[in-house]
Amino acid sequence: TGLEYLTQSLYEPDAFIVEGYNPGMPVIHKPPIGLNNNEILCVIAWLQSLGGEVTVSLDTTHAYNSDS
């Protein structure tokens, strides 16, 4: 799903690397960025709002939920 793709891309940014490009985007849930789960859900909602319907809320669960 779109939520799974966005979530994995934020928690594991090297999971999907376009051929010809180098990995290197930092994970956002660890220092130096260090966003918590609710902040990441807000980022996902913002990304969704750029191109369609927002399907997440602060109550949304996903495979990476470990803190709130």
PDBQT receptor file of N, H, CA, C and O in Angstrom, charges set to zero:
ATOM      1  N   THR A   1       0.838  -1.193   0.000  1.00  0.00    +0.000 N 
ATOM      2  CA  THR A   1       0.000   0.000   0.000  1.00  0.00    +0.000 C 
ATOM      3  C   THR A   1       0.878   1.249   0.000  1.00  0.00    +0.000 C 
ATOM      4  O   THR A   1       2.090   1.175   0.200  1.00  0.00    +0.000 OA
ATOM      5  N   GLY A   2       0.253   2.376  -0.224  1.00  0.00    +0.000 N 
ATOM      6  H   GLY A   2      -0.732   2.437  -0.387  1.00  0.00    +0.000 HD
ATOM      7  CA  GLY A   2       0.993   3.634  -0.177  1.00  0.00    +0.000 C 
ATOM      8  C   GLY A   2       1.557   3.916   1.197  1.00  0.00    +0.000 C 
ATOM      9  O   GLY A   2       2.681   4.400   1.330  1.00  0.00    +0.000 OA
ATOM     10  N   LEU A   3       0.768   3.611   2.225  1.00  0.00    +0.000 N 
ATOM     11  H   LEU A   3      -0.145   3.218   2.117  1.00  0.00    +0.000 HD
ATOM     12  CA  LEU A   3       1.240   3.817   3.595  1.00  0.00    +0.000 C 
ATOM     13  C   LEU A   3       2.459   2.951   3.882  1.00  0.00    +0.000 C 
ATOM     14  O   LEU A   3       3.433   3.424   4.468  1.00  0.00    +0.000 OA
ATOM     15  N   GLU A   4       2.414   1.684   3.472  1.00  0.00    +0.000 N 
ATOM     16  H   GLU A   4       1.623   1.300   2.996  1.00  0.00    +0.000 HD
ATOM     17  CA  GLU A   4       3.558   0.792   3.705  1.00  0.00    +0.000 C 
ATOM     18  C   GLU A   4       4.802   1.303   2.991  1.00  0.00    +0.000 C 
ATOM     19  O   GLU A   4       5.894   1.288   3.558  1.00  0.00    +0.000 OA
ATOM     20  N   TYR A   5       4.644   1.755   1.750  1.00  0.00    +0.000 N 
ATOM     21  H   TYR A   5       3.757   1.768   1.289  1.00  0.00    +0.000 HD
ATOM     22  CA  TYR A   5       5.780   2.266   0.985  1.00  0.00    +0.000 C 
ATOM     23  C   TYR A   5       6.381   3.506   1.646  1.00  0.00    +0.000 C 
ATOM     24  O   TYR A   5       7.596   3.591   1.825  1.00  0.00    +0.000 OA
ATOM     25  N   LEU A   6       5.535   4.461   2.006  1.00  0.00    +0.000 N 
ATOM     26  H   LEU A   6       4.548   4.392   1.861  1.00  0.00    +0.000 HD
ATOM     27  CA  LEU A   6       6.044   5.683   2.642  1.00  0.00    +0.000 C 
ATOM     28  C   LEU A   6       6.702   5.381   3.979  1.00  0.00    +0.000 C 
ATOM     29  O   LEU A   6       7.764   5.919   4.293  1.00  0.00    +0.000 OA
ATOM     30  N   THR A   7       6.069   4.518   4.765  1.00  0.00    +0.000 N 
ATOM     31  H   THR A   7       5.206   4.080   4.510  1.00  0.00    +0.000 HD
ATOM     32  CA  THR A   7       6.619   4.174   6.077  1.00  0.00    +0.000 C 
ATOM     33  C   THR A   7       7.972   3.502   5.935  1.00  0.00    +0.000 C 
ATOM     34  O   THR A   7       8.929   3.885   6.607  1.00  0.00    +0.000 OA
ATOM     35  N   GLN A   8       8.061   2.501   5.064  1.00  0.00    +0.000 N 
ATOM     36  H   GLN A   8       7.283   2.190   4.518  1.00  0.00    +0.000 HD
ATOM     37  CA  GLN A   8       9.338   1.815   4.887  1.00  0.00    +0.000 C 
ATOM     38  C   GLN A   8      10.390   2.767   4.331  1.00  0.00    +0.000 C 
ATOM     39  O   GLN A   8      11.552   2.702   4.730  1.00  0.00    +0.000 OA
ATOM     40  N   SER A   9      10.005   3.630   3.434  1.00  0.00    +0.000 N 
ATOM     41  H   SER A   9       9.060   3.683   3.110  1.00  0.00    +0.000 HD
ATOM     42  CA  SER A   9      10.969   4.569   2.855  1.00  0.00    +0.000 C 
ATOM     43  C   SER A   9      11.540   5.527   3.893  1.00  0.00    +0.000 C 
ATOM     44  O   SER A   9      12.690   5.950   3.780  1.00  0.00    +0.000 OA
ATOM     45  N   LEU A  10      10.744   5.871   4.902  1.00  0.00    +0.000 N 
ATOM     46  H   LEU A  10       9.810   5.527   4.994  1.00  0.00    +0.000 HD
ATOM     47  CA  LEU A  10      11.226   6.765   5.951  1.00  0.00    +0.000 C 
ATOM     48  C   LEU A  10      12.045   6.022   7.001  1.00  0.00    +0.000 C 
ATOM     49  O   LEU A  10      13.067   6.531   7.462  1.00  0.00    +0.000 OA
ATOM     50  N   TYR A  11      11.605   4.822   7.382  1.00  0.00    +0.000 N 
ATOM     51  H   TYR A  11      10.775   4.409   7.007  1.00  0.00    +0.000 HD
ATOM     52  CA  TYR A  11      12.329   4.057   8.398  1.00  0.00    +0.000 C 
ATOM     53  C   TYR A  11      13.530   3.311   7.816  1.00  0.00    +0.000 C 
ATOM     54  O   TYR A  11      14.513   3.087   8.522  1.00  0.00    +0.000 OA
ATOM     55  N   GLU A  12      13.464   2.927   6.545  1.00  0.00    +0.000 N 
ATOM     56  H   GLU A  12      12.666   3.110   5.971  1.00  0.00    +0.000 HD
ATOM     57  CA  GLU A  12      14.552   2.211   5.863  1.00  0.00    +0.000 C 
ATOM     58  C   GLU A  12      14.796   2.879   4.508  1.00  0.00    +0.000 C 
ATOM     59  O   GLU A  12      14.430   2.319   3.475  1.00  0.00    +0.000 OA
ATOM     60  N   PRO A  13      15.400   4.048   4.495  1.00  0.00    +0.000 N 
ATOM     61  CA  PRO A  13      15.506   4.808   3.250  1.00  0.00    +0.000 C 
ATOM     62  C   PRO A  13      16.317   4.132   2.149  1.00  0.00    +0.000 C 
ATOM     63  O   PRO A  13      16.203   4.520   0.986  1.00  0.00    +0.000 OA
ATOM     64  N   ASP A  14      17.120   3.148   2.478  1.00  0.00    +0.000 N 
ATOM     65  H   ASP A  14      17.212   2.833   3.422  1.00  0.00    +0.000 HD
ATOM     66  CA  ASP A  14      17.884   2.454   1.441  1.00  0.00    +0.000 C 
ATOM     67  C   ASP A  14      17.146   1.235   0.889  1.00  0.00    +0.000 C 
ATOM     68  O   ASP A  14      17.718   0.486   0.097  1.00  0.00    +0.000 OA
ATOM     69  N   ALA A  15      15.895   1.019   1.286  1.00  0.00    +0.000 N 
ATOM     70  H   ALA A  15      15.431   1.628   1.930  1.00  0.00    +0.000 HD
ATOM     71  CA  ALA A  15      15.130  -0.141   0.820  1.00  0.00    +0.000 C 
ATOM     72  C   ALA A  15      14.797  -0.039  -0.668  1.00  0.00    +0.000 C 
ATOM     73  O   ALA A  15      14.759  -1.055  -1.362  1.00  0.00    +0.000 OA
ATOM     74  N   PHE A  16      14.560   1.155  -1.155  1.00  0.00    +0.000 N 
ATOM     75  H   PHE A  16      14.591   1.980  -0.591  1.00  0.00    +0.000 HD
ATOM     76  CA  PHE A  16      14.211   1.361  -2.560  1.00  0.00    +0.000 C 
ATOM     77  C   PHE A  16      15.169   2.391  -3.152  1.00  0.00    +0.000 C 
ATOM     78  O   PHE A  16      14.989   3.595  -2.970  1.00  0.00    +0.000 OA
ATOM     79  N   ILE A  17      16.183   1.907  -3.859  1.00  0.00    +0.000 N 
ATOM     80  H   ILE A  17      16.329   0.929  -4.007  1.00  0.00    +0.000 HD
ATOM     81  CA  ILE A  17      17.163   2.793  -4.490  1.00  0.00    +0.000 C 
ATOM     82  C   ILE A  17      16.994   2.671  -6.002  1.00  0.00    +0.000 C 
ATOM     83  O   ILE A  17      17.069   1.574  -6.555  1.00  0.00    +0.000 OA
ATOM     84  N   VAL A  18      16.770   3.780  -6.653  1.00  0.00    +0.000 N 
ATOM     85  H   VAL A  18      16.709   4.671  -6.205  1.00  0.00    +0.000 HD
ATOM     86  CA  VAL A  18      16.633   3.785  -8.101  1.00  0.00    +0.000 C 
ATOM     87  C   VAL A  18      17.989   3.464  -8.714  1.00  0.00    +0.000 C 
ATOM     88  O   VAL A  18      19.017   3.994  -8.293  1.00  0.00    +0.000 OA
ATOM     89  N   GLU A  19      17.977   2.587  -9.718  1.00  0.00    +0.000 N 
ATOM     90  H   GLU A  19      17.142   2.156 -10.060  1.00  0.00    +0.000 HD
ATOM     91  CA  GLU A  19      19.215   2.200 -10.385  1.00  0.00    +0.000 C 
ATOM     92  C   GLU A  19      19.943   3.441 -10.885  1.00  0.00    +0.000 C 
ATOM     93  O   GLU A  19      19.345   4.334 -11.487  1.00  0.00    +0.000 OA
ATOM     94  N   GLY A  20      21.233   3.477 -10.624  1.00  0.00    +0.000 N 
ATOM     95  H   GLY A  20      21.719   2.752 -10.136  1.00  0.00    +0.000 HD
ATOM     96  CA  GLY A  20      22.051   4.607 -11.035  1.00  0.00    +0.000 C 
ATOM     97  C   GLY A  20      22.241   5.658  -9.950  1.00  0.00    +0.000 C 
ATOM     98  O   GLY A  20      23.031   6.588 -10.111  1.00  0.00    +0.000 OA
ATOM     99  N   TYR A  21      21.514   5.508  -8.841  1.00  0.00    +0.000 N 
ATOM    100  H   TYR A  21      20.872   4.752  -8.711  1.00  0.00    +0.000 HD
ATOM    101  CA  TYR A  21      21.631   6.447  -7.725  1.00  0.00    +0.000 C 
ATOM    102  C   TYR A  21      22.256   5.746  -6.528  1.00  0.00    +0.000 C 
ATOM    103  O   TYR A  21      22.079   4.542  -6.340  1.00  0.00    +0.000 OA
ATOM    104  N   ASN A  22      22.981   6.498  -5.730  1.00  0.00    +0.000 N 
ATOM    105  H   ASN A  22      23.125   7.476  -5.883  1.00  0.00    +0.000 HD
ATOM    106  CA  ASN A  22      23.631   5.954  -4.541  1.00  0.00    +0.000 C 
ATOM    107  C   ASN A  22      22.717   6.077  -3.329  1.00  0.00    +0.000 C 
ATOM    108  O   ASN A  22      21.942   7.027  -3.220  1.00  0.00    +0.000 OA
ATOM    109  N   PRO A  23      22.814   5.102  -2.413  1.00  0.00    +0.000 N 
ATOM    110  CA  PRO A  23      22.082   5.245  -1.151  1.00  0.00    +0.000 C 
ATOM    111  C   PRO A  23      22.716   6.359  -0.328  1.00  0.00    +0.000 C 
ATOM    112  O   PRO A  23      23.823   6.805  -0.628  1.00  0.00    +0.000 OA
ATOM    113  N   GLY A  24      22.027   6.798   0.687  1.00  0.00    +0.000 N 
ATOM    114  H   GLY A  24      21.128   6.436   0.931  1.00  0.00    +0.000 HD
ATOM    115  CA  GLY A  24      22.643   7.812   1.521  1.00  0.00    +0.000 C 
ATOM    116  C   GLY A  24      21.683   8.675   2.304  1.00  0.00    +0.000 C 
ATOM    117  O   GLY A  24      22.115   9.491   3.118  1.00  0.00    +0.000 OA
ATOM    118  N   MET A  25      20.381   8.517   2.077  1.00  0.00    +0.000 N 
ATOM    119  H   MET A  25      20.030   7.854   1.415  1.00  0.00    +0.000 HD
ATOM    120  CA  MET A  25      19.436   9.302   2.871  1.00  0.00    +0.000 C 
ATOM    121  C   MET A  25      19.468   8.791   4.304  1.00  0.00    +0.000 C 
ATOM    122  O   MET A  25      19.407   7.582   4.524  1.00  0.00    +0.000 OA
ATOM    123  N   PRO A  26      19.563   9.680   5.279  1.00  0.00    +0.000 N 
ATOM    124  CA  PRO A  26      19.601   9.222   6.677  1.00  0.00    +0.000 C 
ATOM    125  C   PRO A  26      18.230   8.743   7.137  1.00  0.00    +0.000 C 
ATOM    126  O   PRO A  26      17.199   9.203   6.647  1.00  0.00    +0.000 OA
ATOM    127  N   VAL A  27      18.237   7.809   8.091  1.00  0.00    +0.000 N 
ATOM    128  H   VAL A  27      19.074   7.436   8.489  1.00  0.00    +0.000 HD
ATOM    129  CA  VAL A  27      16.971   7.417   8.705  1.00  0.00    +0.000 C 
ATOM    130  C   VAL A  27      16.496   8.587   9.552  1.00  0.00    +0.000 C 
ATOM    131  O   VAL A  27      17.311   9.320  10.112  1.00  0.00    +0.000 OA
ATOM    132  N   ILE A  28      15.188   8.765   9.648  1.00  0.00    +0.000 N 
ATOM    133  H   ILE A  28      14.527   8.169   9.193  1.00  0.00    +0.000 HD
ATOM    134  CA  ILE A  28      14.696   9.947  10.352  1.00  0.00    +0.000 C 
ATOM    135  C   ILE A  28      14.244   9.658  11.774  1.00  0.00    +0.000 C 
ATOM    136  O   ILE A  28      13.880  10.575  12.509  1.00  0.00    +0.000 OA
ATOM    137  N   HIS A  29      14.265   8.380  12.169  1.00  0.00    +0.000 N 
ATOM    138  H   HIS A  29      14.561   7.634  11.572  1.00  0.00    +0.000 HD
ATOM    139  CA  HIS A  29      13.836   8.049  13.534  1.00  0.00    +0.000 C 
ATOM    140  C   HIS A  29      15.011   7.880  14.494  1.00  0.00    +0.000 C 
ATOM    141  O   HIS A  29      14.818   7.516  15.654  1.00  0.00    +0.000 OA
ATOM    142  N   LYS A  30      16.209   8.138  14.022  1.00  0.00    +0.000 N 
ATOM    143  H   LYS A  30      16.365   8.434  13.079  1.00  0.00    +0.000 HD
ATOM    144  CA  LYS A  30      17.413   8.060  14.857  1.00  0.00    +0.000 C 
ATOM    145  C   LYS A  30      18.160   9.385  14.743  1.00  0.00    +0.000 C 
ATOM    146  O   LYS A  30      17.960  10.128  13.782  1.00  0.00    +0.000 OA
ATOM    147  N   PRO A  31      19.020   9.686  15.717  1.00  0.00    +0.000 N 
ATOM    148  CA  PRO A  31      19.811  10.922  15.628  1.00  0.00    +0.000 C 
ATOM    149  C   PRO A  31      20.628  10.953  14.338  1.00  0.00    +0.000 C 
ATOM    150  O   PRO A  31      21.065   9.901  13.872  1.00  0.00    +0.000 OA
ATOM    151  N   PRO A  32      20.840  12.105  13.761  1.00  0.00    +0.000 N 
ATOM    152  CA  PRO A  32      20.615  13.428  14.339  1.00  0.00    +0.000 C 
ATOM    153  C   PRO A  32      19.191  13.952  14.143  1.00  0.00    +0.000 C 
ATOM    154  O   PRO A  32      18.832  14.953  14.764  1.00  0.00    +0.000 OA
ATOM    155  N   ILE A  33      18.368  13.319  13.309  1.00  0.00    +0.000 N 
ATOM    156  H   ILE A  33      18.660  12.506  12.804  1.00  0.00    +0.000 HD
ATOM    157  CA  ILE A  33      17.009  13.830  13.087  1.00  0.00    +0.000 C 
ATOM    158  C   ILE A  33      16.106  13.433  14.248  1.00  0.00    +0.000 C 
ATOM    159  O   ILE A  33      15.517  14.299  14.895  1.00  0.00    +0.000 OA
ATOM    160  N   GLY A  34      15.990  12.140  14.519  1.00  0.00    +0.000 N 
ATOM    161  H   GLY A  34      16.469  11.436  13.993  1.00  0.00    +0.000 HD
ATOM    162  CA  GLY A  34      15.326  11.641  15.713  1.00  0.00    +0.000 C 
ATOM    163  C   GLY A  34      13.840  11.919  15.855  1.00  0.00    +0.000 C 
ATOM    164  O   GLY A  34      13.378  12.225  16.954  1.00  0.00    +0.000 OA
ATOM    165  N   LEU A  35      13.074  11.821  14.760  1.00  0.00    +0.000 N 
ATOM    166  H   LEU A  35      13.450  11.572  13.867  1.00  0.00    +0.000 HD
ATOM    167  CA  LEU A  35      11.632  12.008  14.878  1.00  0.00    +0.000 C 
ATOM    168  C   LEU A  35      10.999  10.813  15.588  1.00  0.00    +0.000 C 
ATOM    169  O   LEU A  35      11.444   9.678  15.416  1.00  0.00    +0.000 OA
ATOM    170  N   ASN A  36       9.963  11.070  16.384  1.00  0.00    +0.000 N 
ATOM    171  H   ASN A  36       9.602  11.992  16.524  1.00  0.00    +0.000 HD
ATOM    172  CA  ASN A  36       9.239   9.960  17.012  1.00  0.00    +0.000 C 
ATOM    173  C   ASN A  36       8.127   9.497  16.068  1.00  0.00    +0.000 C 
ATOM    174  O   ASN A  36       7.917  10.089  15.009  1.00  0.00    +0.000 OA
ATOM    175  N   ASN A  37       7.419   8.438  16.459  1.00  0.00    +0.000 N 
ATOM    176  H   ASN A  37       7.589   7.958  17.319  1.00  0.00    +0.000 HD
ATOM    177  CA  ASN A  37       6.401   7.857  15.593  1.00  0.00    +0.000 C 
ATOM    178  C   ASN A  37       5.325   8.871  15.202  1.00  0.00    +0.000 C 
ATOM    179  O   ASN A  37       4.941   8.933  14.034  1.00  0.00    +0.000 OA
ATOM    180  N   ASN A  38       4.836   9.655  16.143  1.00  0.00    +0.000 N 
ATOM    181  H   ASN A  38       5.147   9.605  17.092  1.00  0.00    +0.000 HD
ATOM    182  CA  ASN A  38       3.796  10.637  15.816  1.00  0.00    +0.000 C 
ATOM    183  C   ASN A  38       4.296  11.676  14.824  1.00  0.00    +0.000 C 
ATOM    184  O   ASN A  38       3.555  12.083  13.929  1.00  0.00    +0.000 OA
ATOM    185  N   GLU A  39       5.531  12.106  14.970  1.00  0.00    +0.000 N 
ATOM    186  H   GLU A  39       6.133  11.776  15.697  1.00  0.00    +0.000 HD
ATOM    187  CA  GLU A  39       6.102  13.072  14.029  1.00  0.00    +0.000 C 
ATOM    188  C   GLU A  39       6.242  12.458  12.641  1.00  0.00    +0.000 C 
ATOM    189  O   GLU A  39       6.011  13.131  11.637  1.00  0.00    +0.000 OA
ATOM    190  N   ILE A  40       6.617  11.189  12.582  1.00  0.00    +0.000 N 
ATOM    191  H   ILE A  40       6.805  10.642  13.398  1.00  0.00    +0.000 HD
ATOM    192  CA  ILE A  40       6.737  10.508  11.290  1.00  0.00    +0.000 C 
ATOM    193  C   ILE A  40       5.364  10.359  10.643  1.00  0.00    +0.000 C 
ATOM    194  O   ILE A  40       5.238  10.520   9.429  1.00  0.00    +0.000 OA
ATOM    195  N   LEU A  41       4.338  10.056  11.429  1.00  0.00    +0.000 N 
ATOM    196  H   LEU A  41       4.440   9.925  12.415  1.00  0.00    +0.000 HD
ATOM    197  CA  LEU A  41       2.980   9.991  10.877  1.00  0.00    +0.000 C 
ATOM    198  C   LEU A  41       2.564  11.344  10.305  1.00  0.00    +0.000 C 
ATOM    199  O   LEU A  41       1.871  11.397   9.288  1.00  0.00    +0.000 OA
ATOM    200  N   CYS A  42       2.973  12.423  10.938  1.00  0.00    +0.000 N 
ATOM    201  H   CYS A  42       3.536  12.380  11.763  1.00  0.00    +0.000 HD
ATOM    202  CA  CYS A  42       2.686  13.762  10.412  1.00  0.00    +0.000 C 
ATOM    203  C   CYS A  42       3.404  13.998   9.087  1.00  0.00    +0.000 C 
ATOM    204  O   CYS A  42       2.839  14.606   8.178  1.00  0.00    +0.000 OA
ATOM    205  N   VAL A  43       4.636  13.526   8.969  1.00  0.00    +0.000 N 
ATOM    206  H   VAL A  43       5.096  13.032   9.707  1.00  0.00    +0.000 HD
ATOM    207  CA  VAL A  43       5.377  13.636   7.703  1.00  0.00    +0.000 C 
ATOM    208  C   VAL A  43       4.655  12.839   6.623  1.00  0.00    +0.000 C 
ATOM    209  O   VAL A  43       4.499  13.318   5.500  1.00  0.00    +0.000 OA
ATOM    210  N   ILE A  44       4.214  11.628   6.955  1.00  0.00    +0.000 N 
ATOM    211  H   ILE A  44       4.341  11.239   7.867  1.00  0.00    +0.000 HD
ATOM    212  CA  ILE A  44       3.491  10.799   5.986  1.00  0.00    +0.000 C 
ATOM    213  C   ILE A  44       2.202  11.498   5.552  1.00  0.00    +0.000 C 
ATOM    214  O   ILE A  44       1.881  11.524   4.364  1.00  0.00    +0.000 OA
ATOM    215  N   ALA A  45       1.464  12.062   6.504  1.00  0.00    +0.000 N 
ATOM    216  H   ALA A  45       1.725  12.042   7.469  1.00  0.00    +0.000 HD
ATOM    217  CA  ALA A  45       0.228  12.780   6.163  1.00  0.00    +0.000 C 
ATOM    218  C   ALA A  45       0.528  13.946   5.227  1.00  0.00    +0.000 C 
ATOM    219  O   ALA A  45      -0.205  14.178   4.265  1.00  0.00    +0.000 OA
ATOM    220  N   TRP A  46       1.597  14.673   5.504  1.00  0.00    +0.000 N 
ATOM    221  H   TRP A  46       2.192  14.484   6.285  1.00  0.00    +0.000 HD
ATOM    222  CA  TRP A  46       1.968  15.794   4.638  1.00  0.00    +0.000 C 
ATOM    223  C   TRP A  46       2.315  15.300   3.236  1.00  0.00    +0.000 C 
ATOM    224  O   TRP A  46       1.869  15.879   2.246  1.00  0.00    +0.000 OA
ATOM    225  N   LEU A  47       3.113  14.226   3.146  1.00  0.00    +0.000 N 
ATOM    226  H   LEU A  47       3.476  13.756   3.951  1.00  0.00    +0.000 HD
ATOM    227  CA  LEU A  47       3.468  13.680   1.835  1.00  0.00    +0.000 C 
ATOM    228  C   LEU A  47       2.221  13.235   1.083  1.00  0.00    +0.000 C 
ATOM    229  O   LEU A  47       2.092  13.498  -0.113  1.00  0.00    +0.000 OA
ATOM    230  N   GLN A  48       1.302  12.564   1.772  1.00  0.00    +0.000 N 
ATOM    231  H   GLN A  48       1.406  12.350   2.743  1.00  0.00    +0.000 HD
ATOM    232  CA  GLN A  48       0.060  12.141   1.125  1.00  0.00    +0.000 C 
ATOM    233  C   GLN A  48      -0.745  13.346   0.637  1.00  0.00    +0.000 C 
ATOM    234  O   GLN A  48      -1.357  13.292  -0.429  1.00  0.00    +0.000 OA
ATOM    235  N   SER A  49      -0.746  14.417   1.402  1.00  0.00    +0.000 N 
ATOM    236  H   SER A  49      -0.249  14.461   2.268  1.00  0.00    +0.000 HD
ATOM    237  CA  SER A  49      -1.543  15.595   1.033  1.00  0.00    +0.000 C 
ATOM    238  C   SER A  49      -1.043  16.259  -0.246  1.00  0.00    +0.000 C 
ATOM    239  O   SER A  49      -1.783  17.002  -0.891  1.00  0.00    +0.000 OA
ATOM    240  N   LEU A  50       0.194  15.998  -0.610  1.00  0.00    +0.000 N 
ATOM    241  H   LEU A  50       0.795  15.395  -0.086  1.00  0.00    +0.000 HD
ATOM    242  CA  LEU A  50       0.760  16.598  -1.816  1.00  0.00    +0.000 C 
ATOM    243  C   LEU A  50       0.187  16.000  -3.088  1.00  0.00    +0.000 C 
ATOM    244  O   LEU A  50       0.188  16.644  -4.137  1.00  0.00    +0.000 OA
ATOM    245  N   GLY A  51      -0.309  14.753  -3.000  1.00  0.00    +0.000 N 
ATOM    246  H   GLY A  51      -0.309  14.229  -2.148  1.00  0.00    +0.000 HD
ATOM    247  CA  GLY A  51      -0.760  14.112  -4.220  1.00  0.00    +0.000 C 
ATOM    248  C   GLY A  51      -2.034  13.313  -4.095  1.00  0.00    +0.000 C 
ATOM    249  O   GLY A  51      -2.344  12.505  -4.971  1.00  0.00    +0.000 OA
ATOM    250  N   GLY A  52      -2.767  13.516  -3.042  1.00  0.00    +0.000 N 
ATOM    251  H   GLY A  52      -2.515  14.172  -2.331  1.00  0.00    +0.000 HD
ATOM    252  CA  GLY A  52      -3.995  12.739  -2.922  1.00  0.00    +0.000 C 
ATOM    253  C   GLY A  52      -4.616  12.836  -1.553  1.00  0.00    +0.000 C 
ATOM    254  O   GLY A  52      -4.490  13.840  -0.852  1.00  0.00    +0.000 OA
ATOM    255  N   GLU A  53      -5.291  11.764  -1.195  1.00  0.00    +0.000 N 
ATOM    256  H   GLU A  53      -5.393  10.949  -1.764  1.00  0.00    +0.000 HD
ATOM    257  CA  GLU A  53      -6.036  11.713   0.056  1.00  0.00    +0.000 C 
ATOM    258  C   GLU A  53      -5.135  11.335   1.227  1.00  0.00    +0.000 C 
ATOM    259  O   GLU A  53      -4.318  10.421   1.120  1.00  0.00    +0.000 OA
ATOM    260  N   VAL A  54      -5.285  12.029   2.325  1.00  0.00    +0.000 N 
ATOM    261  H   VAL A  54      -5.949  12.772   2.412  1.00  0.00    +0.000 HD
ATOM    262  CA  VAL A  54      -4.552  11.701   3.548  1.00  0.00    +0.000 C 
ATOM    263  C   VAL A  54      -5.283  10.549   4.224  1.00  0.00    +0.000 C 
ATOM    264  O   VAL A  54      -6.466  10.655   4.546  1.00  0.00    +0.000 OA
ATOM    265  N   THR A  55      -4.562   9.441   4.436  1.00  0.00    +0.000 N 
ATOM    266  H   THR A  55      -3.601   9.355   4.175  1.00  0.00    +0.000 HD
ATOM    267  CA  THR A  55      -5.181   8.240   5.009  1.00  0.00    +0.000 C 
ATOM    268  C   THR A  55      -4.636   7.899   6.386  1.00  0.00    +0.000 C 
ATOM    269  O   THR A  55      -5.026   6.884   6.963  1.00  0.00    +0.000 OA
ATOM    270  N   VAL A  56      -3.755   8.712   6.921  1.00  0.00    +0.000 N 
ATOM    271  H   VAL A  56      -3.439   9.537   6.452  1.00  0.00    +0.000 HD
ATOM    272  CA  VAL A  56      -3.167   8.419   8.230  1.00  0.00    +0.000 C 
ATOM    273  C   VAL A  56      -3.652   9.424   9.267  1.00  0.00    +0.000 C 
ATOM    274  O   VAL A  56      -4.073  10.534   8.944  1.00  0.00    +0.000 OA
ATOM    275  N   SER A  57      -3.578   8.997  10.515  1.00  0.00    +0.000 N 
ATOM    276  H   SER A  57      -3.237   8.095  10.778  1.00  0.00    +0.000 HD
ATOM    277  CA  SER A  57      -3.834   9.873  11.657  1.00  0.00    +0.000 C 
ATOM    278  C   SER A  57      -2.841   9.472  12.737  1.00  0.00    +0.000 C 
ATOM    279  O   SER A  57      -2.054   8.547  12.540  1.00  0.00    +0.000 OA
ATOM    280  N   LEU A  58      -2.868  10.147  13.857  1.00  0.00    +0.000 N 
ATOM    281  H   LEU A  58      -3.507  10.899  14.017  1.00  0.00    +0.000 HD
ATOM    282  CA  LEU A  58      -1.947   9.794  14.941  1.00  0.00    +0.000 C 
ATOM    283  C   LEU A  58      -2.264   8.429  15.534  1.00  0.00    +0.000 C 
ATOM    284  O   LEU A  58      -1.451   7.876  16.274  1.00  0.00    +0.000 OA
ATOM    285  N   ASP A  59      -3.436   7.874  15.219  1.00  0.00    +0.000 N 
ATOM    286  H   ASP A  59      -4.097   8.324  14.617  1.00  0.00    +0.000 HD
ATOM    287  CA  ASP A  59      -3.810   6.540  15.695  1.00  0.00    +0.000 C 
ATOM    288  C   ASP A  59      -3.429   5.433  14.723  1.00  0.00    +0.000 C 
ATOM    289  O   ASP A  59      -3.630   4.257  15.025  1.00  0.00    +0.000 OA
ATOM    290  N   THR A  60      -2.889   5.782  13.571  1.00  0.00    +0.000 N 
ATOM    291  H   THR A  60      -2.726   6.738  13.326  1.00  0.00    +0.000 HD
ATOM    292  CA  THR A  60      -2.521   4.792  12.565  1.00  0.00    +0.000 C 
ATOM    293  C   THR A  60      -1.404   3.899  13.085  1.00  0.00    +0.000 C 
ATOM    294  O   THR A  60      -0.427   4.377  13.661  1.00  0.00    +0.000 OA
ATOM    295  N   THR A  61      -1.562   2.607  12.875  1.00  0.00    +0.000 N 
ATOM    296  H   THR A  61      -2.355   2.219  12.407  1.00  0.00    +0.000 HD
ATOM    297  CA  THR A  61      -0.504   1.663  13.238  1.00  0.00    +0.000 C 
ATOM    298  C   THR A  61       0.172   1.165  11.965  1.00  0.00    +0.000 C 
ATOM    299  O   THR A  61      -0.431   1.125  10.892  1.00  0.00    +0.000 OA
ATOM    300  N   HIS A  62       1.420   0.794  12.110  1.00  0.00    +0.000 N 
ATOM    301  H   HIS A  62       1.909   0.826  12.982  1.00  0.00    +0.000 HD
ATOM    302  CA  HIS A  62       2.197   0.270  10.993  1.00  0.00    +0.000 C 
ATOM    303  C   HIS A  62       3.281  -0.640  11.545  1.00  0.00    +0.000 C 
ATOM    304  O   HIS A  62       3.447  -0.753  12.760  1.00  0.00    +0.000 OA
ATOM    305  N   ALA A  63       4.010  -1.280  10.659  1.00  0.00    +0.000 N 
ATOM    306  H   ALA A  63       3.875  -1.188   9.672  1.00  0.00    +0.000 HD
ATOM    307  CA  ALA A  63       5.008  -2.283  11.055  1.00  0.00    +0.000 C 
ATOM    308  C   ALA A  63       6.132  -1.713  11.906  1.00  0.00    +0.000 C 
ATOM    309  O   ALA A  63       6.821  -2.469  12.591  1.00  0.00    +0.000 OA
ATOM    310  N   TYR A  64       6.333  -0.411  11.883  1.00  0.00    +0.000 N 
ATOM    311  H   TYR A  64       5.773   0.203  11.327  1.00  0.00    +0.000 HD
ATOM    312  CA  TYR A  64       7.456   0.196  12.598  1.00  0.00    +0.000 C 
ATOM    313  C   TYR A  64       7.044   0.865  13.900  1.00  0.00    +0.000 C 
ATOM    314  O   TYR A  64       7.888   1.442  14.585  1.00  0.00    +0.000 OA
ATOM    315  N   ASN A  65       5.761   0.801  14.258  1.00  0.00    +0.000 N 
ATOM    316  H   ASN A  65       5.075   0.332  13.702  1.00  0.00    +0.000 HD
ATOM    317  CA  ASN A  65       5.306   1.409  15.521  1.00  0.00    +0.000 C 
ATOM    318  C   ASN A  65       6.064   0.799  16.686  1.00  0.00    +0.000 C 
ATOM    319  O   ASN A  65       6.000  -0.408  16.922  1.00  0.00    +0.000 OA
ATOM    320  N   SER A  66       6.776   1.638  17.405  1.00  0.00    +0.000 N 
ATOM    321  H   SER A  66       6.828   2.619  17.213  1.00  0.00    +0.000 HD
ATOM    322  CA  SER A  66       7.463   1.159  18.607  1.00  0.00    +0.000 C 
ATOM    323  C   SER A  66       7.431   2.202  19.704  1.00  0.00    +0.000 C 
ATOM    324  O   SER A  66       7.635   1.892  20.878  1.00  0.00    +0.000 OA
ATOM    325  N   ASP A  67       7.174   3.443  19.315  1.00  0.00    +0.000 N 
ATOM    326  H   ASP A  67       7.008   3.695  18.362  1.00  0.00    +0.000 HD
ATOM    327  CA  ASP A  67       7.075   4.523  20.290  1.00  0.00    +0.000 C 
ATOM    328  C   ASP A  67       5.952   5.449  19.862  1.00  0.00    +0.000 C 
ATOM    329  O   ASP A  67       5.504   5.409  18.716  1.00  0.00    +0.000 OA
ATOM    330  N   SER A  68       5.507   6.270  20.773  1.00  0.00    +0.000 N 
ATOM    331  H   SER A  68       5.871   6.303  21.704  1.00  0.00    +0.000 HD
ATOM    332  CA  SER A  68       4.429   7.198  20.419  1.00  0.00    +0.000 C 
ATOM    333  C   SER A  68       4.731   8.580  20.925  1.00  0.00    +0.000 C 
ATOM    334  O   SER A  68       3.937   9.498  20.723  1.00  0.00    +0.000 OA
TER     335      SER A  68
